[in-house]
């Protein structure tokens, strides 16, 4: 399906390189391949427009093609200025998808590209961090009547949506894809765990073994980052504000400290909280010379770069995606990827096999909300368990793994309360 919309990308000549990337992930996303085949038969989005805001790299591109195969006219933009890959954008345009994205646009350009995507007047949206939803509820409220609903990718986005739902601001249904089992158990834990260290290792080219890694936050993403740091031979310290998660980190074998104490011993820092000012100037003042700061939360506010800048006498780029800040006492502090998502701004994001499950949930959730938006109403809803299980079973089938099934007698036993001698 060719689009009639004009795209805004950096360089159309990069399309062949982008196509190779998309072909590679397609070959490693069997669950999404099955959904694409089904969508091509059923055309669940025939005659509809879909706007997507996600980290625009090859795996996201393939999701856009799957939605397009379902009959939709698709427009897509990036959800982070440094995660967009220009060659992938060019390849999507050749495939008839409207793209409004460039690598590292100015803040004004970034905002304009988001708005241009919404100007396609979508019926459905897929969001990452709530940028499209926020714009629809503020500067582009004129487009609200046409929105049937959408799906949200991240923890940060879900928090924003639930706040909107609580105060009565949310004007259409959104499916909380991030809260699905096949999202947070695998994407947030194993995907983030691997991709964060892929980004840090390829960027710094430094050894992790024997060093002290501080992981700020022990949610599912933090668990994955800590687990992989341990696997690389690091001494892992976890900081938390949640007492239950702190006990969990302790019993998982990690040292738990306050950030004030952790700042003194850390050599690598990875923030994974979704909150602001996780690392402040007061913490940086306690850090060792050569400390490396990175962020795996959605927005670039977890490390307070304004305070770091004020403490510094000089700043320079020492390697691609590494900024060196020299403090007044001569210590050097390094920040990766401008404090943005290190796994995407300085890497390729989660492995294809992981995003296969996440984007399968996105595609199925989009169909679900389209078919049920009137009955769902203006609220945030969970991914139906049947869709979660469908993705898991499809994943197992693609791996050639069979599992057991309860007999009718076993089901009856579990469902009864009597006779359990």
N, C-alpha and C positions, 0 to 999 in steps of 0.2 A: 504494500500500500504506500504510494508516494504521497508526501505531504505537499500542501500548497504554500506552506509557511517559509519565510526567509530566515535562514539561520545566521547566527553571529558566532563565528569561531576564528581562531588565530591563523590557521594555515591549511587550506584544503588539500595541498599537495602531500600532506602527511598520511593520507588515507590508507595507502598500502601497508604501512607499518602498523597502524591501528587495527586493520583487518586481521593481520597475523596474531595480534594479541587476543582479539575476540575469538578467533578460531581456536586458539589454544585453550582458553577457559571453557568454551563450548564443549570441547572434547573431554573435559573433566567435571562437567556438571550434569550428570545423568538424570537426576531428579527433575531439574528444570527442563531438560530435553523432553521428558515424558509429558510434562505440563504443556509445553509448547505444542506437541502433537495433538493433545486434547483440545487446546485452545483453537488450533487451526481448524478443527472439525466443528466445534461448538460456536465459535465466534461470539464469546460472551460480551465483548465490548464493541460490537458492530455499531457504527454510527456515532460512537462516543469519542470524546477527547480526554486524554490523560496527561497530566503534568507531573513530572518527576523531579525531585530535588534530592540527589544522593551524591556520594563521592563518585565523581565521574571518571571511572577507569573501566577496564575491560569487562569485569564481572557485572558491573552495573549496566554497561552497554548491552550485555546479553539479556539481562532482565528486560530492558526497554524493547528489545527485539521480540521477546516472548509476549509481552503485552501487545505489541504491534501485531503479532501473529493472531491475537484474539480479536482482531478487527478494529483496534483503536487507532486514532491519529495521535501520535505521541510527540510531546515536547519535553525536553529534558535540560536541566541545568545542574551545576555543581553545588554541593552543600558546604564546601570549604575551598578557599581560594588556592591553596597549595596542593590539593589532591586531584585536581582536574588534569587529565592527560590530553594534550592537544591532538595527538595522532588518533586517539580513540574517538574524539569529537568529530574529526574529519571523516572517519570511517562510518560513523552513524549517519552523517548527513548523506553520504552516498547510498545508504540503505533506506533513505526516505524518512528519516526521523529529524524533526526540527531540534537543533541544538543551540543553546544560548549559554556558552561557557568558554572560558579561557583560563589557562594557567596563570596564577598570580595577578589577577586584575586589581586595580585600585579599589578601595572600599566603595567609591561611588559607582564604578563599573560593576562591581559584584552585586550591589543593590539593584542596579539597572537591569542586569541579566535575569535576576529573580523576577523582577516586575515584567520583563518582556515575556518570560515563560508563562506567567499568569495571564498576560494579554491574549493568549491563545484561547481564553475562555473555556477552561477545562470543566468536565463533568465530574472527574475523579482525580485524586492526587495521591502521590506517594511522597512522604516527607521524611527528612532526616534532621532532627533537632528543632523542628517546628518553624522553620523560616517561612515556608509557604503559608502555613496556617496563620502565623502572626501577621503577615502582610495582608492576608485576606480579611483579617479581623480589625485591621487598622487603616492603612492607606488605600486598600482596594476592596472596601466593603461593597462596592457596586457589583462585584462579581459573585458575592455570596449566594444570591438566589439560584445560580446555575450549578452550585456544588452539591453533588449527591453525598459525598463522603470520601474517606481515604484511609490510609494506613501509615503508621508512624514507626520508624526504624529504631530509635535510640532511647536509652534511659532518660537523657536530658529532655528529649521531645515529649516523652510520656509525662514527666514531671510538669512541664509547661501546660500540657493538655488537661491534666487532672486539676491544675489550679484554675484553668479557664472553666472547666466543667463545674467546679465547686462554686465559683462566683456567678455562674449563669451566663458566661460570655460565649461559650462554645456554640456555634450555629449549625453544625452538621456532625454526623457520626464519624468517629475515628477508631480504627482497630489498633490496639496496642500490640503490634507485632513483637516489640522488644520483650514483652512479658510472656511470650510463648515458650514452652519447654524447649522446643527445637531451636529457639533463638538463644536464650541466655545460657543454657547448659553447654552449648557447643560454640556458637559464635562468640559470645562474651568471654567465655573461659578459654577454650582452646584456640579460637581465632585470634583474640586479642593477645593472649599469651605468646603465641608464635610470632604474630606480625609486629608486635612492639619490639621484640628483640631482633627480628629481621631488620627493622628500621634503624635501631640503635647500632647494631653491629656493622651494617653496611656503611653507615655514616661515619662512625668513629674509628673503625678498624682497630679497636682496642680489645684486650682480653677482659672477660668478665670473671673468670675463675679466680677465687681468692679475694675478690673485692667485696665491699659492702654495698649492697643495693637496698635503697629505701623505697618501699612501695607505699604510697599514700592512698589509703582506701582499700578495704578488703571485701568489696562486693564481688560479683562474678568476674568482672574484668580484672580486678586486683588479684583475685585468686589465681587467675591464669598467668598474670605477669609474675607473681611470686613463685608459682610452680616452675615456670620455665627458667627463671633466674636461678632457682635452686638446682635445676638440671644442668645449668651451665657452670655450676661450681661456686656460685656466689654465696656470701653470708647475707641472709635476707632479713631485713628489719621491716616491720609493718607498723604504720601509724593509723589510728582509727578514732572516730568520735562515737561510734556505736559500741557499747560494752559487750554485746553478744557477739558481734563480729570480731572484736578484739580477743575474746576467749577462744573463738574458733581458730583464729590465726595462731594463737599460742599453742593450741592442741594440735594444729597441723605442723608444728615444729619450728615456727618462726619466732624471732625475738620481737616483742611488742614494746614500743617506746612512744613517748610523747614526741611531737615534732621538734620541740625545743631540744630534746636529747638526741633525737635521730639526726638532726642537722649537724651535730658535732662529729658524727662517725661515718656518715654516708659518703660514697664516692660516685655512685650513680643514683639519681632520684627519678622516680616515675610517678607522676600524679595521675590518679584514676578515680576521681570523686564526682565530677560534674559540678563542683562548687568553685567559688572564687577564693583567691588569697590563701591557697593551701600552703604555698611557699611564699613568705613575705621577706621584706628587707631584714627584719629582725632574725629570721632563720638564716638568711644568706650571710649575715654578719658572723655567724658561728661556724660556717662551713670551711672545709679544708681547701687549700689551694688545689685547683684543678678539678673541683667538683663539676659533674655533668648533670644538667637539669633537662628533663624532658616531660612531656605531657601526653597522656593517652585519653584524656577527657574530651568532650565534644568541643568546647570553646577555649580560646587562648587566654583564659583568665585565671587559671589555676596557679601559675607562676606569676607573681606580681612584677612584671617587667618594668613598670614605671619606677618602682622603688629601686630595682636593680640598676637601672639607668642612672638614677640620682646618686647612687653610691659609687659610680664608676668614673674613672678619669679618662678612659678610652674604650673604644669598641671597634672591633674589626671582624671580618669574615675570614676564618682560618682554613676552613674546608667548606665544600658545598653543604648547606644546611647546618653549619656550626658557627655561632657567633661567640667570640671571646670578649668578655667584659673584664677589664682590669680595674681592680678596686684601688682605693687610695693607699692601702697598706701594701700593695704589690701583688696580692693574691689574684688569681685568674679564675673566673667562673665561666663555664661554657653552657650555652643554651642551644638545644637542638630544634631545628625547624620552626624558629621564631615562637616557640611555646605552643605551636599548634599540634594537631594529632601526629605524633612521630611515626606511627605505623603507616600513615597515608601520605603525609607531606614529605617524608623521607623514605618511603617504601611503596610497595604495591598493595598494601592492605592485607586483609585476611586471605588465607589460601582458598583457591577456587572450590575445593570440595566442601569447605565450611560454608562459604557463601551460597553454595548450591542449595543447602537446606534453608538458609535465611531468606533467600530470594524466592524460593519455592513458596514459603509462607507468605511473602509479600504478594506474589501473583495470585495465590488462592484467596488471600484476605481481601484483595481488591475486588475479585469476583464476588466474594461473600457480601461485602458492603454494598456493591452495586445491586445485588439481588434482594437485599433486605434493608436498604437505607430508610425506607418509610417507617418500618416497624421498629428499627433500632432507635431512631430519634436522635436528639442532640446530646450524645454522651460518648464516653470512651468505653469501648467494650473489648473483652478478651478475644483472642483467636479461639474459635470453637475447638474443643479437644479433638473432635473427629478430624479436623484439618491437620492439627499437630501430629496425630497418630498416622495420618495418611502420608505425611512427609517422612516420618520415621520408618514406616514400612517400605516406602519406596526406596529410601536410602539403604535399608538392609537388603532388599532385592538386588539393588545395583552392586552390592558387595558380595552377592552370592551367599548370604547368610539366612538361615531359616531359624525360626524360634518356635517354641511350643504353643499349643492352644489348650485352654481349659476344656475338660470334658463337661458334659451337661451335669453329671453328678458332682463334679468339683464346683461348678457355678452354684448349684443348689446348696452345697455345703457352706459356701462363703456367704450366701444370701440369707441363710437361716440363723436363728439364734438358739434353737433347741437341738438337743442331741449331739452336743459337742463334747462327749465324754473322751 
